C-alpha cells in the first residue's frame, strides 16, 4: 500500500522533472526501550513522535512507511539541499523531545538516511526497494545523518541558475498576488517559521 502511494507520487514528480527525496528515521534505541518498558509503550511513543514530526515537517511531506522503530517520509519537489536541511532540523528538534513515564524521562535516539529517487535507465524504480534502500542508509550509516551516493551527487551539483537571483523573481511573483492570497502566504510563512 505504501509503495503504491509512493509510486503515484513519484510518477507525478518524475514526469514533471521535479526532485523527489526519501527521508528515513531510525529510532536506534527502540528495541532496547521496548524490552525494558514494553512494546505497547514504544508504539505509543512512536505515535506521539510522529505527531511531533507532523508539526515540524512541511504540509506536502508525507509518511510512506512506519513501524517497529522506523519511519520513511516522501519529500516531493524538494532539492537535495532542502531535504538535507529538513533532516538536520528534524534531528535537532526531535533530539530534545522527551517522554515522561512512571517518573522516568525517556527519549528516542535517532539516525536519519536521505536518498534521491530518480529514473533507473529511463524506467520507474522499484519503490519498495527504494524505501528499503533509504532505511538501510539510515540504519547502517555511521553519522546521525547519512546520505545515499545519488543524493551526495545531487548535493555536489551547483544550484540551478534560477536560484542565483531569487529576490527579483520573488518580488515579481508577490506583485502578481491579490491581497487575500498575499495574506494567506504571510500566514503560511509565519506558521513555517514557528515550525522551523
C-alpha positions as CSV (number, residue, x, y, z in Angstrom):
1,X,0.0,0.0,0.0
2,X,2.8,2.5,0.9
3,X,4.7,1.6,-2.2
4,X,1.6,2.2,-4.3
5,X,1.1,5.7,-2.9
6,X,4.8,6.3,-3.4
7,X,4.6,5.1,-6.9
8,X,1.8,7.6,-7.6
9,X,3.7,10.5,-6.1
10,X,7.0,9.5,-7.8
11,X,5.2,9.2,-11.1
12,X,3.8,12.7,-10.7
13,X,7.2,14.2,-9.8
14,X,9.3,12.3,-12.2
15,X,7.0,13.1,-15.2
16,X,7.4,16.8,-14.4
17,X,11.1,16.6,-13.8
18,X,10.6,17.5,-10.1
19,X,13.0,16.3,-7.5
20,X,11.8,13.6,-5.0
21,X,13.7,12.7,-1.9
22,X,13.1,10.0,0.7
23,X,13.9,10.6,4.3
24,X,14.2,7.6,6.7
25,X,14.3,7.9,10.5
26,X,15.6,5.0,12.6
27,X,14.8,5.1,16.3
28,X,18.1,3.3,17.3
29,X,17.1,2.5,20.9
30,X,13.5,1.5,20.1
31,X,14.0,-2.2,20.8
32,X,16.1,-1.6,23.9
33,X,13.4,0.7,25.3
34,X,10.8,-1.8,24.2
35,X,12.5,-4.6,26.2
36,X,12.7,-2.5,29.4
37,X,9.3,-0.7,29.1
38,X,7.2,-2.8,26.8
39,X,6.3,-2.7,23.1
40,X,2.9,-1.1,23.8
41,X,4.6,2.0,25.3
42,X,7.0,2.1,22.4
43,X,4.2,2.2,19.9
44,X,2.5,5.0,21.8
45,X,5.8,6.9,21.9
46,X,6.3,6.4,18.2
47,X,2.8,7.7,17.5
48,X,3.5,10.7,19.7
49,X,6.8,11.3,17.9
50,X,5.0,11.1,14.6
51,X,2.6,13.8,15.8
52,X,5.6,15.9,16.7
53,X,7.1,15.3,13.3
54,X,3.9,16.4,11.7
55,X,4.2,19.8,13.4
56,X,7.8,20.2,12.2
57,X,7.6,18.9,8.6
58,X,6.1,20.8,5.6
59,X,2.5,20.1,4.6
60,X,3.5,18.5,1.3
61,X,5.8,15.9,3.0
62,X,4.1,12.6,3.9
63,X,4.8,9.4,5.7
64,X,5.0,6.4,3.3
65,X,6.3,3.8,5.8
66,X,6.0,3.4,9.5
67,X,6.6,0.8,12.1
68,X,8.9,-1.0,14.5
69,X,11.2,2.0,15.1
70,X,11.4,3.1,11.5
71,X,9.7,5.9,9.6
72,X,10.1,6.9,5.9
73,X,8.9,10.2,4.5
74,X,8.5,11.2,1.0
75,X,9.6,14.8,0.2
76,X,8.2,15.8,-3.1
77,X,9.6,18.7,-5.1
78,X,12.4,19.1,-2.7
79,X,16.0,19.7,-3.6
80,X,18.8,17.7,-2.2
81,X,19.9,20.7,-0.1
82,X,16.4,21.3,1.1
83,X,16.0,17.6,2.2
84,X,19.3,17.8,4.0
85,X,18.2,21.0,5.9
86,X,14.9,19.5,6.8
87,X,16.5,16.3,8.0
88,X,19.0,18.2,10.2
89,X,16.2,20.4,11.6
90,X,14.1,17.3,12.5
91,X,17.1,15.5,14.1
92,X,18.0,18.6,16.1
93,X,14.5,19.3,17.4
94,X,13.4,15.7,18.0
95,X,16.6,15.0,20.0
96,X,15.1,17.3,22.6
97,X,11.7,15.5,22.6
98,X,11.2,13.7,25.9
99,X,8.5,11.3,27.1
100,X,7.7,11.0,30.8
101,X,6.7,7.6,32.0
102,X,6.4,6.4,35.7
103,X,8.8,9.1,36.8
104,X,11.4,8.4,34.1
105,X,12.3,10.7,31.2
106,X,12.6,8.6,28.0
107,X,13.8,9.8,24.6
108,X,14.4,8.1,21.3
109,X,17.9,8.2,19.8
110,X,17.7,8.7,16.1
111,X,19.6,8.3,12.9
112,X,18.5,9.5,9.5
113,X,19.0,8.5,5.9
114,X,18.4,10.5,2.8
115,X,18.0,9.1,-0.7
116,X,17.1,10.8,-4.0
117,X,14.6,9.0,-6.2
118,X,15.3,9.1,-9.9
119,X,14.5,7.1,-13.1
120,X,16.6,4.0,-13.4
121,X,17.6,3.6,-17.0
122,X,14.6,5.6,-18.2
123,X,12.1,3.4,-16.3
124,X,10.3,3.8,-13.0
125,X,12.2,2.4,-10.0
126,X,11.1,-0.4,-7.7
127,X,9.5,1.7,-4.9
128,X,9.6,-0.9,-2.2
129,X,13.3,-1.3,-2.9
130,X,13.8,2.5,-2.7
131,X,12.1,2.6,0.7
132,X,14.3,-0.3,1.9
133,X,17.5,1.4,0.5
134,X,16.7,4.6,2.4
135,X,16.1,2.6,5.6
136,X,19.4,0.8,5.0
137,X,21.2,4.1,4.6
138,X,19.8,5.3,7.9
139,X,20.4,2.1,9.8
140,X,23.9,1.3,8.7
141,X,25.4,4.8,8.4
142,X,27.9,6.0,11.0
143,X,26.6,9.5,11.2
144,X,23.4,10.9,12.7
145,X,22.5,11.9,9.1
146,X,23.6,9.6,6.2
147,X,23.1,10.2,2.5
148,X,23.0,7.9,-0.5
149,X,25.5,8.2,-3.3
150,X,22.7,9.6,-5.5
151,X,21.9,12.3,-3.0
152,X,25.6,13.0,-2.4
153,X,25.9,13.6,-6.2
154,X,22.9,15.9,-6.2
155,X,24.4,17.9,-3.3
156,X,27.7,18.3,-5.2
157,X,26.0,19.7,-8.2
158,X,25.8,23.5,-8.5
159,X,22.4,25.0,-7.6
160,X,20.3,25.9,-10.6
161,X,20.8,29.3,-12.2
162,X,17.3,30.3,-11.2
163,X,18.3,30.1,-7.6
164,X,21.0,32.7,-8.1
165,X,18.6,35.7,-8.3
166,X,15.5,34.7,-6.3
167,X,14.8,38.1,-4.8
168,X,13.9,39.7,-8.1
169,X,11.8,36.8,-9.1
170,X,10.1,36.6,-5.7
171,X,9.3,40.3,-5.8
172,X,7.7,39.9,-9.2
173,X,5.6,36.9,-8.1
174,X,4.4,38.7,-5.0
175,X,3.3,41.6,-7.1
176,X,1.1,39.2,-9.1
177,X,-0.9,38.1,-6.0
178,X,-4.1,39.7,-4.9
179,X,-4.4,40.9,-1.3
180,X,-6.2,37.8,0.1
181,X,-3.6,35.5,-1.5
182,X,-0.8,37.6,-0.1
183,X,-2.3,37.5,3.4
184,X,-2.6,33.7,3.2
185,X,1.0,33.5,2.1
186,X,2.2,35.6,5.0
187,X,0.2,33.4,7.4
188,X,1.8,30.3,5.9
189,X,5.3,31.8,6.2
190,X,4.6,32.6,9.8
191,X,3.4,29.1,10.5
192,X,6.5,27.7,8.8
193,X,8.8,29.9,10.9
194,X,7.2,28.6,14.1
195,X,7.8,25.0,12.9
196,X,11.4,25.6,12.0
